[in-house]
């Protein structure tokens, strides 16, 4: 049997990971999907049965969570360690998700393709065209340019040109392309995408930050016995896109100041490299912790006096570092290491909510950290400015409202199109039947 929700125009999101996975793309998608379902939309997710950090996980193939119908398709489970295995995981997801999309989509539905795995928008475009659905791309990064600029080139130039051409076709075929910032919008526009097909909706921080914690109230800070320290924090993935040598050099310059501690919480390939470098230099002003539960994020962010984030300048316009929004939500100054004219640098400068330092300028960075340590009032003003901007632009509620407007406009246009078809007595292909996931409580 089908519920009343199945008769509605559906929104189908396509991404490899979803709740209860805690990777960044999964968290954003989960927040949005649950929020839309709470507003009465019929929301479906097509994802894998894996977790980002556990390729062998076997999550339920079907379930309903928070009003969202989740369809977890079969894939190979080689994981992220080897390129060939990762490629097979991608390919199997392409085929399985294509089959599920064709079964699930009906005329007038909307499919939203994220960017994990890369180029999944090609699958979404073909399925949407076949089933008479509309396509929205939600661009978290721009592939294959990210891989090229990281000097990771597993394919020949000609193959990358073909891939880029197919990707551009999906961007131009989409009703809307959601990008994360101005630099990304400018980059996508240069690919031949019309302005009316582009819309900026930044990512967000979903923190209960009505009253951000003071550093002295952080349980983590107390547990680590760092109550009297000045903590420079980092929270999240430290990957190949993130520059850390500038901060490492600054920490080396500041190592004699035993009150300054660099607290790194998270994971990633860059984190392993940073740990090795810290050990080789025999630095004792670093503390490392693994990922913490998401529900403890307000407390872990409160543990630091300032937070830093980074992005390689070559990746500006291709990636927007979403860590910035959590920093603002925690009422802390942000230290950005990257392009001084980058997306994060522009936001920080416009709000006067922190500082930006170009990669390699470790001397200036060390000076700025020492200044912030000694100037509590400056930190408070920066923190207040960032928090005010967070409340105005980067909350989950703000993003949900903007997404609702996009999807409602899309749904209304779909409904109008359906009415036009009926009025013209044009026969439409029969709707596909949908097997709903079982409700799990």
N, C-alpha and C positions, 0 to 999 in steps of 0.2 A: 504494500500500500504506500501511497505517497502523501506526504503532509501538505498542508496548504502552502507552506513555504516553497514547495517545488513548482507550484504554478506561477510563482513570481518570476520576474526577470532576475536572473542570477548574476552575481559577480564571482568569477572564478579566478583565484590567485594561483600563480605557478611559481614555485620556488623549491629548492631541494630540501630546505629545513623549515620546520614549524614547531610550535609548542609541543612537547616540553623542552625542546632543544633551546640552548641559551646563547647561541652564536648571535652576532650583531644583526644579520639580516633576518634571522628567525624572530628575534625580539621585536624588531620594527614591524614585521608582518603580523606577528601575534597580537601586538597592541592594536594595530589598525583593524584586523579582522574581528576581534572581539568587540571593539568599539562600534564598528559598522553593524554587526549582528545585534548589538544592544539597541541600536537605533531602528531595528526592524528590517534590515536588508537581508536577503537570502545570500549568504556568503559560503562559498566552497573553497577548499584548499586542495591543490594537488601537490604532493611533496613525496619525499622518499621515506623509507622506514628507518633511516639512519639518524644518528646524531653527528654533529660537526666533529666532536672529539671522540666519537666511538662508531667507527664504520661497521662494527659487528652488531650494533644494537638492532633489535627487531621490534620496533614499535608496532602497535596494532594496525592492520591494513585499513580498517574503517572505524571511525568513532565520531561522536558529536561532542564537542567541547565548547562550553560557553556560547551555545547557539550556532556554532560553526560546524559545518559538515566537512570532515577531514578524510581525504582519499589518499592513502599512502601506497604508492606503487612499488613494484619489485624493481630492484637494481642489483648489479654486482656490488660487492662490498670489499673492495681492495683497499680503500682508504687513501689518505693524502701523501703517504710516504714516498711512493714512486710515481713518476710521471705516467708510465704506461698503465698502471692500475687506476690512477685517477681518470685517465682518458676513457678507460672502459666503464668506469662508474658513470661518467658523463653520458657516454653513448647509450648505455642501457637506460638511463633516465630519459633521454630524448625519446626513445621508442616507447617506453612504458607510459610516459606522460602524454605523448601524442595519442596513443590508444585511449587513454582515459578522457582526454579532452574531446575526442570525437564522440565518445559515448555520452559525455556529460553535457556538452554545449547544445543549446537550442537557439533558434533564430531570435535575435534581439538581446541575447545575453552579452555580457562584457567579460573578456578575459584580460587579466592584468599580469604581464610577464615581468618578473624581476630579472636579475642578471647573474643568478647562480642556479645552474651552471652557465658559463658564458654561451651566448648565442641561443639561449632557449627561446628568444623572441622569434626565431625562424620557425620553430615548431608551433608556437602560439599563432603566428601569422597565418600559416597554412591551415591549421585547424579552424581558426576563426573564419577564414575565407570559405572553407568547405561547408561550415555549419551556419553561415549567415550571422556570425557574432561580430562584435566590435573589439578592436585591439587597443589596449593601453600599455605602453612600456614604462616601467618604473626603474629608472637607471640609477643603480647604486655605484656603478663604475662603468668605464668605457673600454670594452674589449674589441679588437686585439691590441689597441694602442698601449694599454697598461703593460701588457706582456712585453711589447717591443721596447718600451722606455725603461723597463727594468732589466733590459738586456737578456731577457729570456725568450729565445727565438727557436722554438721547436719545429717550426714549419718554414719552408722556403718562402722567399719574397712573393712569388706568384700566388702561392696558396693563401698567404695573408691578404693579398689584394682581393682574391675571390671572396674570402671570409668577410673582409671589410665591406665589399660591395653588397653582399647578402645582408649584412647588418644594417647598412644604410637603407636598403629596400624596406626592411621592417620598420625603421624609423619613419620613413615617408608614408608607409601604409597605415600607420597607427592613427587613430582619431586624436590621441593625446600622448605626448611623451613627458612624463614627470621627471624633472631634473632637480638636483639638490641645491644648486646655487647659480650665481650669475656667470662665473667662469665656465661651468659645465654647459649652461644654456648657450653661451657664445660658441663653444666648441661644436655642439650639436648643430647649431644653426649653419655653421660653415660646411656641414656635410650635405646641405641642400634641403634641410627640413624647414618648412614654413613657420613663421613666428606664431601663427594661430595654432600650430600643433605642439607648441612648447609651453610648459607651465612649471614654474618653480614652486615646489613644496619641500622645504627643508625637512631633514630628519629631526628627531626630538629627543628629549630626555623625559622619561616617565618616572619622575621622583615625586614622592609626597613631600614637597619642598615649601609648604606654606610657611613653615618656620624652620629654615635651615639650621643644622646643628652647629654649635660652636666647636672649635677644635678641642677644647677642654672637656666636652661632653662625649667625645668619641670613645666608644668601648674598645675599638681596635687600638687606638692610640694608647689607652691605659694598659691594655693587655700586652702590648709590645714594650711597655715601660719607656715611652718616648714623650711623656707629658711635657718635659722642659725643652724638647728639641724643636728646631725649626725644620719642618718636613716639606721637602719638595716631592710631590707625589706624581705617580703615573698609574693609570688604571685602564686595563683592557689589553687588546692585542698589540704586540710590538712586532710587526711583520716586515717584509722586505720593502714595503712602501714607506716605512717610517725611518727617518734619520735619527741616530742616537749618538754618533761620535762627538757632536758638538757638546751635548750634555755630559758625556763621559769626560771630555777634556776639561769642561768647567768644574766638574766634581773633583778632578785631579788637582786643579788649581785651588780648590777650597778645602782640600782634605785636612788641612791643619786646624780648621775651625770645627771642633768636635761637636758643636751644637747643631750643625747642619747635617741632616740625614736625607738620603734619597731613597724613597720608599716606592718600590716597583711591584705592582699587583697585576697579574695577568699571565699571558703566555705568548707563544709565537716564535718563529724562527729568529727574529731579531733579538728576542729576549735571551735565547740560548747564547747568541753571539755576545750580547752585553755581559752576561754572567761570566763567560770565559775571559773577556777583556778586563773585567773588574778583578778577577782572580789573578790574572797575569800581572796587573799593576799593583797588586796587594793593597787595594783600597778597602778601607773599613767603614766608609760612610754610606754604604749601600745596604738596604734590606730588601729581600725578595720574598714575595708570597704568591701562591697560585691564585687562580680565579676564585673569587668569593661568591657566595650565593647572591642572586640578584636582589633578594629582599634586604640584604645588608648593604646595598650600594650607598644609600644616604649616609650610613655610618662610616664606610670605608673612605668615601670622598671627603667627609668631614675631618678625617684623621690628618689630612695635609693642610699646610698653611697656604701653599700655592700648588698649582698643577701645571705640568707641561704636556704638550702634544707636538707632533711633528708630521711633516709630509715632505717627501722629496720634491724639489721645485719642478722637476720634469713631469710630475704627475698632476700639476695644477690643471684644472679643467676636466680631469678624468676621474678624480676622487675628491670627495669633500670629507674632512675628518670630523665625524660626528661626536667624538669625545668632547668637543668644545661645549656642547649643550649641557652635558652633565656637570662640567666645571662651572658654568654659569649658574646652574641650578643649585650647586653646593655653596654659592656665595663666596667663591674663591677667585683670586686673580688667575688669569691664564697666561702661560708663557708658551708662545708658538715658535717653533724652529722650522723655518721654511722660507718660501718666497715672500719677501716683504709686501708684495702686491697680490698675494694669494687670497683665496676666499676667506680663510680663517683670519689672516692678518687684517684684511679689510674690515671684517666684523668687529674684531677686537679694537682696532683703531677708532672706528666710528663710535663705539660705545665707551671708549676709554676704560676698558675692562681688563687690561693686562699689557703685555709687551710682545713684540715680534722681533726675532733675531735671525739673521741669515745664517745658513749652515756654514760652519767653519769659524764663525766669530765667537769662539769660546771665551775669549778674554772679556768681551762686552757682556756675555751671558753671565759669567761669574760675578762681574761688577753689579749687574742688575739683581741677581739673587741676593748678594750681600746687602744691597740697598733695600730690597723688600724685607729682608730679615729685620733690619733696624728701623723700618718705618711702618709701624702698625697702622697709622692713619691712612697712608697711601694704599695699603692692602685692603683696608675697610672700604675705601671709596671705590677702588676697582671692583671689589666683590659686590658692592651694592649696585654698581652700574651693570655688571654682567647679569646679576639676578633680575634686575628690572627688565633687561632685554630678553632674558629667558621667559619671564612671565608674559611679555608682549608678543613674542614671536616663536618660541621654541618649545612650547608645551605640547603634550600629546593631544590635549583638547583642541588646540589651535590647528594642528595637523589634521585631526579627525574632521573638524568643520570644513577645512579646505578640500579634503578628499571626498567628503559627503557631497559638496557642491559639484565637484567634477563628475562623480558617479551619478548623481541625480540628474544633471544636465544630460549626461550620456543616456541614461535610462529614458528620460523624456523624449530625446531625439529618436531612440529606438522605437518607443511606443508610437510616435508620429509616423515613423516609417512603416510600421506594421499596419496602421490604419490606412495609409496611402495604398499599400499593397492590396488590402481587402477591398478598398473602394474601386480599385482598377480590376478587381476580379482576377488577380494573378494567382495562380496556384503556387503554393509554397511546398517545399519538401516536408514530409511528415516529421514531427518532433521526435527526437530520440527519447527512449525511456531511460530513467535514472534510478539506479539502485542506491537508496540512501544508506549511509553508514548506520550501524546500530548505535543506539543511545547508550553511553556508558556513564555511570554515576559513581 
